[in-house]
Amino acid sequence: MREEYREQYRKFGLNVVYYRKKLRVTQLELAEMLDIQRSHISAIELGNVGVSFDLLFKMCEVFSIKPRELFDFRD
């Protein structure tokens, strides 16, 4: 990850946290829905890693949202 984009990764992660909590599931439950490890969810939520398009689209299916909603960064 390029340092210049670290803040965008952090904001994306916060949006994942928001939609996960709105769905009322734990990191482990979300990880199982997405077929990934809980530690990967944690890293995404902390803004430490990015996601593939496949994972992004699967998240949107699980959260019942459009991809743009994960990129709607609030201040």
Biopython code that builds the backbone (N, CA, C, O; Angstrom):
import numpy as np
from Bio.PDB.StructureBuilder import StructureBuilder

atoms = [
    (1, "MET", "N", (0.856, -1.175, 0.000)),
    (1, "MET", "CA", (0.000, 0.000, 0.000)),
    (1, "MET", "C", (0.899, 1.234, 0.000)),
    (1, "MET", "O", (1.884, 1.315, 0.734)),
    (2, "ARG", "N", (0.534, 2.167, -0.829)),
    (2, "ARG", "CA", (1.290, 3.424, -0.879)),
    (2, "ARG", "C", (0.872, 4.312, 0.277)),
    (2, "ARG", "O", (-0.313, 4.438, 0.586)),
    (3, "GLU", "N", (1.845, 4.915, 0.902)),
    (3, "GLU", "CA", (1.613, 5.754, 2.075)),
    (3, "GLU", "C", (0.626, 6.883, 1.781)),
    (3, "GLU", "O", (-0.150, 7.266, 2.657)),
    (4, "GLU", "N", (0.646, 7.409, 0.584)),
    (4, "GLU", "CA", (-0.231, 8.527, 0.240)),
    (4, "GLU", "C", (-1.714, 8.141, 0.252)),
    (4, "GLU", "O", (-2.581, 9.013, 0.307)),
    (5, "TYR", "N", (-2.005, 6.841, 0.201)),
    (5, "TYR", "CA", (-3.396, 6.382, 0.204)),
    (5, "TYR", "C", (-3.826, 5.792, 1.542)),
    (5, "TYR", "O", (-4.949, 5.302, 1.665)),
    (6, "ARG", "N", (-2.963, 5.831, 2.532)),
    (6, "ARG", "CA", (-3.250, 5.216, 3.832)),
    (6, "ARG", "C", (-4.573, 5.730, 4.427)),
    (6, "ARG", "O", (-5.345, 4.950, 4.984)),
    (7, "GLU", "N", (-4.828, 7.007, 4.313)),
    (7, "GLU", "CA", (-6.056, 7.579, 4.891)),
    (7, "GLU", "C", (-7.303, 7.030, 4.197)),
    (7, "GLU", "O", (-8.317, 6.788, 4.852)),
    (8, "GLN", "N", (-7.238, 6.832, 2.882)),
    (8, "GLN", "CA", (-8.386, 6.269, 2.166)),
    (8, "GLN", "C", (-8.634, 4.817, 2.600)),
    (8, "GLN", "O", (-9.781, 4.393, 2.740)),
    (9, "TYR", "N", (-7.555, 4.067, 2.811)),
    (9, "TYR", "CA", (-7.706, 2.694, 3.296)),
    (9, "TYR", "C", (-8.360, 2.697, 4.677)),
    (9, "TYR", "O", (-9.223, 1.865, 4.958)),
    (10, "ARG", "N", (-7.955, 3.624, 5.531)),
    (10, "ARG", "CA", (-8.511, 3.732, 6.872)),
    (10, "ARG", "C", (-10.009, 4.042, 6.805)),
    (10, "ARG", "O", (-10.807, 3.430, 7.515)),
    (11, "LYS", "N", (-10.383, 4.988, 5.953)),
    (11, "LYS", "CA", (-11.798, 5.361, 5.819)),
    (11, "LYS", "C", (-12.623, 4.219, 5.233)),
    (11, "LYS", "O", (-13.763, 3.997, 5.640)),
    (12, "PHE", "N", (-12.042, 3.494, 4.276)),
    (12, "PHE", "CA", (-12.729, 2.323, 3.726)),
    (12, "PHE", "C", (-12.979, 1.314, 4.844)),
    (12, "PHE", "O", (-14.073, 0.762, 4.963)),
    (13, "GLY", "N", (-11.959, 1.082, 5.656)),
    (13, "GLY", "CA", (-12.083, 0.154, 6.776)),
    (13, "GLY", "C", (-13.166, 0.565, 7.754)),
    (13, "GLY", "O", (-13.909, -0.279, 8.255)),
    (14, "LEU", "N", (-13.258, 1.854, 8.025)),
    (14, "LEU", "CA", (-14.307, 2.346, 8.923)),
    (14, "LEU", "C", (-15.688, 2.099, 8.336)),
    (14, "LEU", "O", (-16.632, 1.812, 9.070)),
    (15, "ASN", "N", (-15.812, 2.209, 7.020)),
    (15, "ASN", "CA", (-17.101, 1.917, 6.382)),
    (15, "ASN", "C", (-17.445, 0.430, 6.504)),
    (15, "ASN", "O", (-18.607, 0.075, 6.702)),
    (16, "VAL", "N", (-16.438, -0.434, 6.386)),
    (16, "VAL", "CA", (-16.682, -1.866, 6.564)),
    (16, "VAL", "C", (-17.173, -2.124, 7.994)),
    (16, "VAL", "O", (-18.116, -2.887, 8.201)),
    (17, "VAL", "N", (-16.531, -1.486, 8.976)),
    (17, "VAL", "CA", (-16.976, -1.623, 10.367)),
    (17, "VAL", "C", (-18.427, -1.167, 10.497)),
    (17, "VAL", "O", (-19.244, -1.850, 11.115)),
    (18, "TYR", "N", (-18.745, -0.011, 9.915)),
    (18, "TYR", "CA", (-20.099, 0.533, 10.000)),
    (18, "TYR", "C", (-21.126, -0.462, 9.462)),
    (18, "TYR", "O", (-22.117, -0.749, 10.134)),
    (19, "TYR", "N", (-20.899, -0.994, 8.253)),
    (19, "TYR", "CA", (-21.872, -1.900, 7.652)),
    (19, "TYR", "C", (-21.902, -3.248, 8.360)),
    (19, "TYR", "O", (-22.955, -3.883, 8.426)),
    (20, "ARG", "N", (-20.770, -3.696, 8.890)),
    (20, "ARG", "CA", (-20.763, -4.943, 9.659)),
    (20, "ARG", "C", (-21.617, -4.786, 10.922)),
    (20, "ARG", "O", (-22.422, -5.657, 11.255)),
    (21, "LYS", "N", (-21.427, -3.668, 11.610)),
    (21, "LYS", "CA", (-22.201, -3.444, 12.834)),
    (21, "LYS", "C", (-23.680, -3.221, 12.528)),
    (21, "LYS", "O", (-24.550, -3.629, 13.298)),
    (22, "LYS", "N", (-23.952, -2.578, 11.410)),
    (22, "LYS", "CA", (-25.350, -2.389, 10.994)),
    (22, "LYS", "C", (-26.018, -3.741, 10.745)),
    (22, "LYS", "O", (-27.208, -3.915, 11.007)),
    (23, "LEU", "N", (-25.243, -4.684, 10.242)),
    (23, "LEU", "CA", (-25.730, -6.041, 9.995)),
    (23, "LEU", "C", (-25.780, -6.857, 11.298)),
    (23, "LEU", "O", (-26.373, -7.934, 11.355)),
    (24, "ARG", "N", (-25.146, -6.315, 12.327)),
    (24, "ARG", "CA", (-25.109, -6.951, 13.661)),
    (24, "ARG", "C", (-24.431, -8.313, 13.637)),
    (24, "ARG", "O", (-24.958, -9.304, 14.142)),
    (25, "VAL", "N", (-23.236, -8.328, 13.028)),
    (25, "VAL", "CA", (-22.429, -9.544, 13.017)),
    (25, "VAL", "C", (-21.031, -9.230, 13.547)),
    (25, "VAL", "O", (-20.568, -8.090, 13.501)),
    (26, "THR", "N", (-20.384, -10.260, 14.044)),
    (26, "THR", "CA", (-19.014, -10.125, 14.523)),
    (26, "THR", "C", (-18.045, -10.217, 13.339)),
    (26, "THR", "O", (-18.431, -10.562, 12.223)),
    (27, "GLN", "N", (-16.792, -9.903, 13.612)),
    (27, "GLN", "CA", (-15.779, -10.071, 12.570)),
    (27, "GLN", "C", (-15.725, -11.528, 12.115)),
    (27, "GLN", "O", (-15.604, -11.806, 10.922)),
    (28, "LEU", "N", (-15.814, -12.444, 13.055)),
    (28, "LEU", "CA", (-15.765, -13.863, 12.713)),
    (28, "LEU", "C", (-16.946, -14.262, 11.837)),
    (28, "LEU", "O", (-16.772, -14.981, 10.853)),
    (29, "GLU", "N", (-18.138, -13.804, 12.183)),
    (29, "GLU", "CA", (-19.320, -14.129, 11.388)),
    (29, "GLU", "C", (-19.204, -13.549, 9.974)),
    (29, "GLU", "O", (-19.539, -14.217, 8.996)),
    (30, "LEU", "N", (-18.730, -12.310, 9.874)),
    (30, "LEU", "CA", (-18.553, -11.704, 8.552)),
    (30, "LEU", "C", (-17.502, -12.465, 7.755)),
    (30, "LEU", "O", (-17.683, -12.718, 6.564)),
    (31, "ALA", "N", (-16.415, -12.827, 8.406)),
    (31, "ALA", "CA", (-15.362, -13.581, 7.730)),
    (31, "ALA", "C", (-15.912, -14.888, 7.164)),
    (31, "ALA", "O", (-15.581, -15.272, 6.042)),
    (32, "GLU", "N", (-16.745, -15.562, 7.935)),
    (32, "GLU", "CA", (-17.344, -16.803, 7.455)),
    (32, "GLU", "C", (-18.250, -16.559, 6.260)),
    (32, "GLU", "O", (-18.259, -17.352, 5.319)),
    (33, "MET", "N", (-19.009, -15.477, 6.284)),
    (33, "MET", "CA", (-19.886, -15.131, 5.153)),
    (33, "MET", "C", (-19.075, -14.842, 3.893)),
    (33, "MET", "O", (-19.513, -15.126, 2.778)),
    (34, "LEU", "N", (-17.875, -14.268, 4.092)),
    (34, "LEU", "CA", (-17.038, -13.875, 2.956)),
    (34, "LEU", "C", (-16.012, -14.940, 2.586)),
    (34, "LEU", "O", (-15.281, -14.787, 1.607)),
    (35, "ASP", "N", (-15.956, -16.011, 3.362)),
    (35, "ASP", "CA", (-15.007, -17.106, 3.148)),
    (35, "ASP", "C", (-13.555, -16.625, 3.224)),
    (35, "ASP", "O", (-12.725, -16.969, 2.382)),
    (36, "ILE", "N", (-13.271, -15.823, 4.252)),
    (36, "ILE", "CA", (-11.910, -15.364, 4.518)),
    (36, "ILE", "C", (-11.643, -15.497, 6.017)),
    (36, "ILE", "O", (-12.551, -15.810, 6.788)),
    (37, "GLN", "N", (-10.414, -15.261, 6.420)),
    (37, "GLN", "CA", (-10.042, -15.354, 7.827)),
    (37, "GLN", "C", (-10.495, -14.117, 8.603)),
    (37, "GLN", "O", (-10.573, -13.023, 8.044)),
    (38, "ARG", "N", (-10.793, -14.296, 9.900)),
    (38, "ARG", "CA", (-11.170, -13.165, 10.743)),
    (38, "ARG", "C", (-10.056, -12.134, 10.803)),
    (38, "ARG", "O", (-10.326, -10.934, 10.852)),
    (39, "SER", "N", (-8.820, -12.581, 10.801)),
    (39, "SER", "CA", (-7.685, -11.655, 10.850)),
    (39, "SER", "C", (-7.636, -10.760, 9.610)),
    (39, "SER", "O", (-7.167, -9.624, 9.678)),
    (40, "HIS", "N", (-8.119, -11.276, 8.483)),
    (40, "HIS", "CA", (-8.169, -10.460, 7.261)),
    (40, "HIS", "C", (-9.220, -9.357, 7.410)),
    (40, "HIS", "O", (-8.990, -8.221, 6.996)),
    (41, "ILE", "N", (-10.365, -9.686, 7.997)),
    (41, "ILE", "CA", (-11.392, -8.665, 8.260)),
    (41, "ILE", "C", (-10.816, -7.592, 9.167)),
    (41, "ILE", "O", (-10.997, -6.400, 8.920)),
    (42, "SER", "N", (-10.130, -8.010, 10.203)),
    (42, "SER", "CA", (-9.527, -7.057, 11.131)),
    (42, "SER", "C", (-8.562, -6.129, 10.409)),
    (42, "SER", "O", (-8.586, -4.916, 10.620)),
    (43, "ALA", "N", (-7.721, -6.691, 9.563)),
    (43, "ALA", "CA", (-6.742, -5.884, 8.818)),
    (43, "ALA", "C", (-7.434, -4.903, 7.873)),
    (43, "ALA", "O", (-6.980, -3.769, 7.717)),
    (44, "ILE", "N", (-8.527, -5.330, 7.244)),
    (44, "ILE", "CA", (-9.295, -4.444, 6.359)),
    (44, "ILE", "C", (-9.885, -3.304, 7.174)),
    (44, "ILE", "O", (-9.777, -2.138, 6.794)),
    (45, "GLU", "N", (-10.510, -3.644, 8.297)),
    (45, "GLU", "CA", (-11.160, -2.627, 9.123)),
    (45, "GLU", "C", (-10.160, -1.623, 9.684)),
    (45, "GLU", "O", (-10.498, -0.457, 9.887)),
    (46, "LEU", "N", (-8.944, -2.067, 9.933)),
    (46, "LEU", "CA", (-7.903, -1.163, 10.432)),
    (46, "LEU", "C", (-7.231, -0.363, 9.316)),
    (46, "LEU", "O", (-6.436, 0.540, 9.580)),
    (47, "GLY", "N", (-7.558, -0.702, 8.071)),
    (47, "GLY", "CA", (-6.960, 0.004, 6.938)),
    (47, "GLY", "C", (-5.547, -0.449, 6.630)),
    (47, "GLY", "O", (-4.774, 0.292, 6.023)),
    (48, "ASN", "N", (-5.203, -1.657, 7.041)),
    (48, "ASN", "CA", (-3.844, -2.168, 6.825)),
    (48, "ASN", "C", (-3.675, -2.910, 5.514)),
    (48, "ASN", "O", (-2.550, -3.098, 5.051)),
    (49, "VAL", "N", (-4.784, -3.340, 4.903)),
    (49, "VAL", "CA", (-4.727, -4.060, 3.628)),
    (49, "VAL", "C", (-5.871, -3.596, 2.740)),
    (49, "VAL", "O", (-6.869, -3.056, 3.216)),
    (50, "GLY", "N", (-5.709, -3.813, 1.465)),
    (50, "GLY", "CA", (-6.768, -3.524, 0.512)),
    (50, "GLY", "C", (-7.574, -4.779, 0.233)),
    (50, "GLY", "O", (-7.312, -5.834, 0.809)),
    (51, "VAL", "N", (-8.540, -4.666, -0.636)),
    (51, "VAL", "CA", (-9.380, -5.809, -0.991)),
    (51, "VAL", "C", (-9.424, -5.962, -2.510)),
    (51, "VAL", "O", (-9.264, -4.994, -3.253)),
    (52, "SER", "N", (-9.642, -7.189, -2.949)),
    (52, "SER", "CA", (-9.821, -7.449, -4.375)),
    (52, "SER", "C", (-11.227, -7.025, -4.783)),
    (52, "SER", "O", (-12.094, -6.811, -3.936)),
    (53, "PHE", "N", (-11.438, -6.907, -6.074)),
    (53, "PHE", "CA", (-12.788, -6.614, -6.552)),
    (53, "PHE", "C", (-13.744, -7.746, -6.177)),
    (53, "PHE", "O", (-14.894, -7.497, -5.815)),
    (54, "ASP", "N", (-13.269, -8.984, -6.264)),
    (54, "ASP", "CA", (-14.128, -10.114, -5.902)),
    (54, "ASP", "C", (-14.629, -9.973, -4.469)),
    (54, "ASP", "O", (-15.815, -10.158, -4.200)),
    (55, "LEU", "N", (-13.718, -9.644, -3.550)),
    (55, "LEU", "CA", (-14.104, -9.496, -2.153)),
    (55, "LEU", "C", (-14.998, -8.267, -1.965)),
    (55, "LEU", "O", (-15.955, -8.305, -1.192)),
    (56, "LEU", "N", (-14.688, -7.201, -2.659)),
    (56, "LEU", "CA", (-15.509, -5.989, -2.592)),
    (56, "LEU", "C", (-16.948, -6.292, -3.014)),
    (56, "LEU", "O", (-17.894, -5.894, -2.333)),
    (57, "PHE", "N", (-17.110, -6.989, -4.124)),
    (57, "PHE", "CA", (-18.447, -7.303, -4.619)),
    (57, "PHE", "C", (-19.174, -8.251, -3.667)),
    (57, "PHE", "O", (-20.381, -8.114, -3.466)),
    (58, "LYS", "N", (-18.458, -9.208, -3.080)),
    (58, "LYS", "CA", (-19.069, -10.123, -2.122)),
    (58, "LYS", "C", (-19.521, -9.351, -0.880)),
    (58, "LYS", "O", (-20.604, -9.607, -0.352)),
    (59, "MET", "N", (-18.694, -8.408, -0.409)),
    (59, "MET", "CA", (-19.085, -7.568, 0.732)),
    (59, "MET", "C", (-20.391, -6.836, 0.432)),
    (59, "MET", "O", (-21.287, -6.765, 1.273)),
    (60, "CYS", "N", (-20.479, -6.300, -0.764)),
    (60, "CYS", "CA", (-21.684, -5.559, -1.141)),
    (60, "CYS", "C", (-22.909, -6.465, -1.154)),
    (60, "CYS", "O", (-23.996, -6.041, -0.760)),
    (61, "GLU", "N", (-22.746, -7.692, -1.597)),
    (61, "GLU", "CA", (-23.865, -8.642, -1.557)),
    (61, "GLU", "C", (-24.282, -8.904, -0.116)),
    (61, "GLU", "O", (-25.470, -8.881, 0.205)),
    (62, "VAL", "N", (-23.310, -9.151, 0.747)),
    (62, "VAL", "CA", (-23.592, -9.451, 2.155)),
    (62, "VAL", "C", (-24.247, -8.255, 2.840)),
    (62, "VAL", "O", (-25.205, -8.416, 3.596)),
    (63, "PHE", "N", (-23.727, -7.054, 2.573)),
    (63, "PHE", "CA", (-24.251, -5.843, 3.212)),
    (63, "PHE", "C", (-25.503, -5.299, 2.514)),
    (63, "PHE", "O", (-26.160, -4.398, 3.036)),
    (64, "SER", "N", (-25.831, -5.839, 1.345)),
    (64, "SER", "CA", (-26.955, -5.353, 0.525)),
    (64, "SER", "C", (-26.807, -3.869, 0.202)),
    (64, "SER", "O", (-27.726, -3.073, 0.395)),
    (65, "ILE", "N", (-25.616, -3.524, -0.298)),
    (65, "ILE", "CA", (-25.319, -2.141, -0.690)),
    (65, "ILE", "C", (-24.657, -2.131, -2.054)),
    (65, "ILE", "O", (-24.296, -3.178, -2.591)),
    (66, "LYS", "N", (-24.501, -0.945, -2.603)),
    (66, "LYS", "CA", (-23.773, -0.753, -3.859)),
    (66, "LYS", "C", (-22.312, -0.466, -3.521)),
    (66, "LYS", "O", (-22.030, 0.091, -2.460)),
    (67, "PRO", "N", (-21.371, -0.837, -4.403)),
    (67, "PRO", "CA", (-19.951, -0.608, -4.119)),
    (67, "PRO", "C", (-19.631, 0.834, -3.738)),
    (67, "PRO", "O", (-18.790, 1.071, -2.871)),
    (68, "ARG", "N", (-20.281, 1.782, -4.365)),
    (68, "ARG", "CA", (-19.966, 3.184, -4.080)),
    (68, "ARG", "C", (-20.198, 3.543, -2.613)),
    (68, "ARG", "O", (-19.576, 4.466, -2.086)),
    (69, "GLU", "N", (-21.094, 2.809, -1.961)),
    (69, "GLU", "CA", (-21.373, 3.110, -0.558)),
    (69, "GLU", "C", (-20.192, 2.783, 0.349)),
    (69, "GLU", "O", (-20.035, 3.405, 1.399)),
    (70, "LEU", "N", (-19.363, 1.820, -0.036)),
    (70, "LEU", "CA", (-18.163, 1.531, 0.735)),
    (70, "LEU", "C", (-17.085, 2.602, 0.531)),
    (70, "LEU", "O", (-16.146, 2.721, 1.317)),
    (71, "PHE", "N", (-17.247, 3.370, -0.537)),
    (71, "PHE", "CA", (-16.274, 4.427, -0.838)),
    (71, "PHE", "C", (-16.810, 5.822, -0.535)),
    (71, "PHE", "O", (-16.190, 6.821, -0.902)),
    (72, "ASP", "N", (-17.943, 5.893, 0.125)),
    (72, "ASP", "CA", (-18.503, 7.188, 0.538)),
    (72, "ASP", "C", (-17.833, 7.585, 1.847)),
    (72, "ASP", "O", (-18.335, 7.295, 2.933)),
    (73, "PHE", "N", (-16.678, 8.261, 1.722)),
    (73, "PHE", "CA", (-15.878, 8.597, 2.893)),
    (73, "PHE", "C", (-16.394, 9.870, 3.548)),
    (73, "PHE", "O", (-16.482, 10.927, 2.923)),
    (74, "ARG", "N", (-16.731, 9.736, 4.828)),
    (74, "ARG", "CA", (-17.193, 10.886, 5.602)),
    (74, "ARG", "C", (-16.035, 11.431, 6.399)),
    (74, "ARG", "O", (-15.108, 10.696, 6.739)),
    (75, "ASP", "N", (-16.079, 12.711, 6.699)),
    (75, "ASP", "CA", (-15.011, 13.324, 7.511)),
    (75, "ASP", "C", (-15.216, 13.061, 8.980)),
    (75, "ASP", "O", (-14.414, 13.502, 9.804)),
]
sb = StructureBuilder()
sb.init_structure("model")
sb.init_model(0)
sb.init_chain("A")
sb.init_seg("    ")
for serial, (resi, resn, name, xyz) in enumerate(atoms, 1):
    if name == "N":
        sb.init_residue(resn, " ", resi, " ")
    sb.init_atom(name, np.array(xyz, "f"), 0.0, 1.0, " ", f" {name:<3s}", serial, name[0])
structure = sb.get_structure()
